[in-house]
Amino acid sequence: MKDIYDIIIIGGGPGGIGVSIESKILGLEKILLIEKTDNHSHTIRKFYKDKKRVDKDWQGQAVNLEGNIDFIDGTKESTIDYFDTLLDDHLIDARFNCEVDKVSKDSDLFKVVTSDGEFVSKNIVVSVGRMGKPNKPSYIVPPSLKTQVNFNLDKCSNGEKIIIIGGGDSAVEYACDLSETNDVTLCYRGAELTKPNPTNISAFKTFLDSGKICAKLGMDIDSLDSEHGKIRVEFKDKSSELYDRAIYALGGTTPIDFLKKCGVVVDDRGEPIFDANYETKTAGMFIAGDIAFKSGGSIAIALNHGHKIVSYIQSKSI
Ligand SMILES: Cc1cc2nc3c(=O)[nH]c(=O)nc-3n(C[C@H](O)[C@H](O)[C@H](O)COP(=O)(O)OP(=O)(O)OC[C@H]3O[C@@H](n4cnc5c(N)ncnc54)[C@H](O)[C@@H]3O)c2cc1C
């Protein structure tokens, strides 16, 4: 007979880490954290620039931490270190490089099918985030531009002419950071930036006033074309300009197909249906973190989901 876990957690980001740590602290010993990449916190590692400031109250979402994890403002590096310490100190049983393919329920137990075999659990928490599928523009990106049109900073080097598309904290942080060594334009369809937090707005104004960043606000893009190895961006006002690189910072999409393969019922807009304890229509199947929102979410919010879910599971078993 296979081991039967109390909770299997799918996704090793803040939501999954929150559930794992709260489980140990609240007395649920038999848990398994499954992460498809080679380490926890893939979104933080891949989409945050190095040394990025990490705000607890991200995008103006003031959050009171309800659980046992003392998450504070820091940097990308300090946040990863903190999560490393939590996972080590609480001896979390984690499988990395293990991708969940689907989940099925037979009587009261869930069977989790992964790239590393099958596991059985009484409860499942799905916390796979939305950045596995970053939002893309509605127009076609010519295949020849694939390496120059990006959704994070991995491929950037110095001395490039870069256009960043988006109007949230990520777009502004990318723009300020890259403008130290590149010629940067931020393009946003809104007439002004309203989403970023006050610190980022103020930094952006400073960079703008000093001429380090150009802004195209109230401006949408019509199309991208390839021209002699560069990106020709055609704007809605019929102007156009050549860039070496375009970076889209538009957030991510709910992974509807994956949720359905896990047995999560979604509404007609493709959003998962769940109750106040984050339990879906399938008893024992929970969702946590960013996928509980159409957009938005934060590390602190994801950690709170973990506390709420584990407290509820514990209360049922007493
Ligand atoms: C550029 C950027 C900057 C941000 N800055 C901040 C900030 O300063 N402060 C803040 O609070 N928030 C910030 N956020 C938001 C924050 O990162 C998210 O709210 C948070 O990461 C959500 O956690 P999560 O666990 O729901 O999802 P994620 O962090 O996306 O984690 C999901 C995990 O699930 C794994 N996974 C996916 N599919 C599978 C599968 N099938 N099997 C196994 N594993 C799987 C992924 O590899 C990933 O590790 C930022 C986001 C971005 C993109």
The ligand as a Gaussian input file, in Angstrom:
#p B3LYP/6-31G(d) Opt

LIG

0 1
 C        7.718000      40.647000     -11.621000
 C        6.883000      40.387000     -10.387000
 C        7.155000      41.082000      -9.220000
 C        6.425000      40.830000      -8.040000
 N        6.747000      41.473000      -6.878000
 C        6.078000      41.183000      -5.725000
 C        6.418000      41.798000      -4.480000
 O        7.310000      42.647000      -4.380000
 N        5.707000      41.436000      -3.365000
 C        4.708000      40.501000      -3.409000
 O        4.100000      40.198000      -2.357000
 N        4.350000      39.912000      -4.578000
 C        5.011000      40.225000      -5.729000
 N        4.657000      39.617000      -6.903000
 C        3.529000      38.656000      -6.889000
 C        3.955000      37.323000      -6.255000
 O        5.150000      36.855000      -6.887000
 C        2.831000      36.318000      -6.401000
 O        1.649000      36.845000      -5.825000
 C        3.214000      35.002000      -5.695000
 O        4.404000      34.459000      -6.232000
 C        2.069000      33.991000      -5.830000
 O        2.444000      32.774000      -5.259000
 P        1.790000      31.394000      -5.779000
 O        2.341000      30.330000      -4.898000
 O        0.332000      31.544000      -5.935000
 O        2.322000      31.208000      -7.275000
 P        3.795000      31.160000      -7.870000
 O        4.737000      31.968000      -7.062000
 O        3.642000      31.461000      -9.311000
 O        4.242000      29.643000      -7.674000
 C        3.651000      28.591000      -8.387000
 C        4.638000      27.429000      -8.425000
 O        3.950000      26.291000      -8.947000
 C        4.842000      25.586000      -9.816000
 N        4.025000      24.786000     -10.740000
 C        3.258000      25.225000     -11.763000
 N        2.645000      24.175000     -12.371000
 C        3.026000      23.056000     -11.715000
 C        2.734000      21.655000     -11.880000
 N        1.902000      21.205000     -12.831000
 N        3.315000      20.750000     -11.040000
 C        4.155000      21.198000     -10.047000
 N        4.474000      22.499000      -9.862000
 C        3.912000      23.427000     -10.673000
 C        5.621000      26.711000     -10.489000
 O        6.841000      26.262000     -11.045000
 C        5.833000      27.696000      -9.325000
 O        7.032000      27.453000      -8.598000
 C        5.364000      39.882000      -8.079000
 C        5.073000      39.178000      -9.265000
 C        5.823000      39.422000     -10.412000
 C        5.522000      38.637000     -11.679000

